[in-house]
C-alpha cells in the first residue's frame, strides 16, 4: 500500500514540474494546498518539525486568533511556495487583477514618478518573493533586487516569467567589500530614479544595530537607511501575504521619515531603522502565521531584553 507521505510527495512533485506549473490553475491549486494544510496528517506528521517550532514560539504568547487556524495558514503559506511564485508570474492580466490586491499603490507610484529613486523595503515574511515579479508586471521599470549569489539561483527566480522578473544586484559572500560593491550599484540605480528591492531584516550592510524586538534583543542591518540618506531616495515598506479567496495582499506603507538634515547621520539612521522594526514587530504580533520559520527559530535563540 502506498503511504500517505508517498502520495503527498507525488502530488508535490507534479506541482513543481513544468507541467504542474502550466496546467494546475492558480485558484484550484491554492485551494488544494490550503485544504491539505488543515488536515491532521499535515499537522501531526508531514510538517511536524515546523509545527513543533510554531508551538514553541506560541507557548505562553497571546495569539490574535485560534492557534490551529494560525498554524494551518502558516503551513499553507510555506508549502509549495515555489509553485505559487511561478504561477503568479505567469497570470493573465485578468487573473493578475483578480488575485493580486495592492493596498496604497498610489504611494509607490507617487514616489516612483518623482524620479528620486525608491527603496522598496521588504522582509522575510509571508510571500515576500512574489515582489520580484509583481512589481515589474505592474509596470515599474528599472526594478532591481539585492540578493546573495545562492538566492540568485534559487526558487525566487527559477521558472519565473523572464519577461517580468527583477534585475539582480548580486553579491558573492557576506564580506564588507562585496556588500559595499553591490550597494554602490544600488546607489546608481536609485540615482537614475529606479527601484531597489531589499530585505530589511537580512544582512546587507557592514554595521549592525541591536534593538528591542518582541521582548528580545535583535540585530538589524541599517544599510537600507544609509543608502536612502546618501541618495535622497524614499523608503517604502511592503508586506506581502495571502488573503481571502486565494488573493495575495501587497501592503504598501507611506515613506519612512528620514529625519532632520541637521541631525547627525547615526541618529537619523537609527530612527529610520526603528520605524521599520516597529512595523515588523506589529506584523509579527497581529499576523504571526506569516513569520518566516527560520527567523522564528532565530528569534527563540535571542537574548531576552530583561536579561541583557
N, C-alpha and C positions, 0 to 999 in steps of 0.2 A: 504493500500500500504506500502511496506517495505521501510523504509527511506534509504538514501544513507549511512548514518553512520552505520546502521544495516548491510548493505551489506558489507561494508568495514570491519567491526568488525568480520563478519563471515569468510571472506577471511583471515583476520589476525589470527583468532583462528585456522584455518586449517593450515596455515603456521607453527604455533607454536606447533601444535600437533605432536605426534610421527609419524603419517602417513605423515604429511606435510614435516617433516624433511627428510623422506626417499623417498617420491615419487615426490616431486617438484624438477625438475632438476635445478642445480645451475644457469645456464645461463638464462633459461626462468624465473626463479624466480626473479632474479635480474632485468631482462628487465621489468617485470610487476611492480616491486617496482619503478623503475626509471620513467616509464610512469605515474603511479599514482601520483607521486610527482610533475609532471609538470602540473597537472590539476588545473583548477580554484577552484574546490571544495576543493582539498587538501590545497591550499594556503589560501583560504578565510574562510574555515570552520574547517576542520579536524585538522589542525595544527596551528590554529590562534594564540595561545599563543607563540609558537616558532617563528612564522612569525613576531609577534609584537616585540619580543625580538631582532630578527635579524635586523629589520628595525630601531629600536632604536640604535643599535650598528652601523649600516651602515650610519646613518644620518650624513651628512657633512664629511663623510670619503671617500677617494678615493678608489675605488674598481678596481681590476685588470681585471674584465670582467663585463658584464651586471648583475645588481643586481638580476633580475629574474632568470637567469641561475644559479647564485651562490646559491640563495635561494633553488631552486629545488634540486641542488646537496647536499646541507646541509640536507634537509629533507630525501632524499634517503639514505644518509649515516646513519642516525639515525633510520629510520623506519625498523622494523623487523630485527634489528641487531642480536638479539638472534638467529633467524633462520639462518642467514648468518654464525654466528660463528659455529653452529652445522654442517651445510653442508660442510663448508670449512675443518673442522676437519675430515670429512669422505670422502673427494675426493679421487678418484683413483689416482695412481701415474701419469697416463697420464693427467688427469684433473688438478692435482696439478701443474704439469709443465706448463700446458696451461694457467691457470688463476692466478697463484701466481708468480709475477715477482720481483726477487731480484735485487737490484742495489748495486754494490760494495760488493757482498757477500764474495769476497776474503779477504776483510778487516777483517771481523769477523772470517773467517776460520784461517787466519794467527795468530790473537791474541789468538784464542782458542787453536790452535795447539802448541803455545808456552808454554802452561801449567801454565801460570801466573794467570789465572783466568780473567774473563771478566764481567764487569758491563754493561748490556745492558740497556741503558738509554732511556726509552720510555716516552710518555706524554699523557695527556688526550686530544687526538687529533685523528680525523679520525676513523680508525678501530683498535685502539691500542690493544684491547683484542685478536685480531687474533694471536698476538705473542705467546700466551700461548699454541697454538697447532702447528703453522707452523715451529717454530724452532726445537722442538723435532722431528717433522715429517721429517725435513730436515737432521736429523741425529746428532743433537747436544745433547749429553747425559749430565747427571748431570746438568740439566736446572731447576732452581728454580725461583719462583717469590715471592716477598714480597707483602703481601695482608692482609687487615684487616679481622676480623672474618666475618663480614657481606658480604664482597666481596668473601670470600672463598666459600660461599654457594649461590652465585648469578648466573646470566646468563653467567658470564665469564666461568663457569665450568659445569653448568647443561646441560646434554646432549652431552657434548664434548666427543669425542672418548677417552676413558680412557687409551688406549694404547699409546697415544702420547701427553697427556696433561702434563703441567708443574707440578713439585713438588711445594708444597706450604710452604712458611715460614710465618706463621700466627701470628698476634698479636691481642689480645682481645680488646684493647682500646688504645686511643692515649696518654697514660701516658709515661713519660720518662723511667720508669722501663720496661714496655712492649716493647717499641721500642728498648731499649738497648739489651734486650734478643734476639729479632728477628734479630737485626743487628749483634749480636755475632754469631748467627747461620749462617748468610750470610757470615761472615768472614771465617768460617770453610769451607764453600762451595768454596769460592774463593781460599783459601789456598790449596784446593785439585784440583785446576785447573778447577773448574766448572763455570757455568754462573749464575749470579744473575740478574734477570729482575726487574727493579724498575722504578717507575714513578717520573721523576724529578720535576714535578710541583705539587706533592702531599704533604703529611705532615709527611713523615718519618724523624725523627731526633729531637733532643731536642733544637737546636738553630735555629735562623731564620736570613736570610739576606734580607734587603729591597733594591731593585734595581729598576732603571728606566725601565719601560716596556710600550712601545707604549704611551708615554706621561703621564703615571701614575706611582705611586709607588706601587710595588707589592712584597709581601714576598715570598721567596723561601727557602726551607729546604735544607741545604747543606750536608745531611747525605751521599749521594752517593759519594761526593768528599772526605769526611772524611774517608769513607770506602775504597776508592781506595788508598788513601795515606797510610793507615795503613796496606794494604795487597800487594801493588805494582801491583794491578790489573789494567787493562786498561779499560777506559770508552768509550764505543762506542754508540753514539746517534743513535736512529732509529725513523723514522716516517712512519706510515702505513696508507694508504688511498686508496680509489677507483681510478682506472684508466680507460682508454678507453676499450671498448669491454669486460666489466664485469671483468676486471683484478683487482687484488689487488697489489698495489705497496709497496714493502718493501724497503724503502730508508735508507741505512746504511751509516753512516759518518765515516771519519777517527777518530782514538782515540783522545780524548781531550788532550791538552798539560798540563802535570802535574806540570810544572814549575821547578825551580831550587831547589835542595835539601838544599842549604844554606839559602834559603828564609824562613821566619817564616811561620809556618803552617797556620795561619789565612790568610796571604796574598795569599798563594797557593790555599787555599780552595776558597777564593773569586774569584780568577782569573779563576778557573775551572768552578765555577757556572756561572760566566759571559759569558764564552764561550757557555755554554748550553742555557742561556737565549737569547743570540744573535741569535742562531739558531731557537729557538722557536718563537721569535719576527718576524724573517724573514718569517717563515711559516704562522703566523697569517696575515702578510701583503700580501703575494703572493697567499695564498690559504685559505681565510677566511671561505670558505664553510665547512671546516673540523674542525672548532673550536668547542670544547665541549660546548653545551648551558649553562651548569651550570657554567663553567669557564667564558663564555662570560658575564653572568649575574653578576658574582662576579667582573669581570673587570670593569663593568659600575659603580660599587659602590666604586671603589678605589679612593683615593685622587689624584687629578691632581698634576703632578710633579711641576708645577709652583706655586701651592698654598701651597706647603709644606714649 
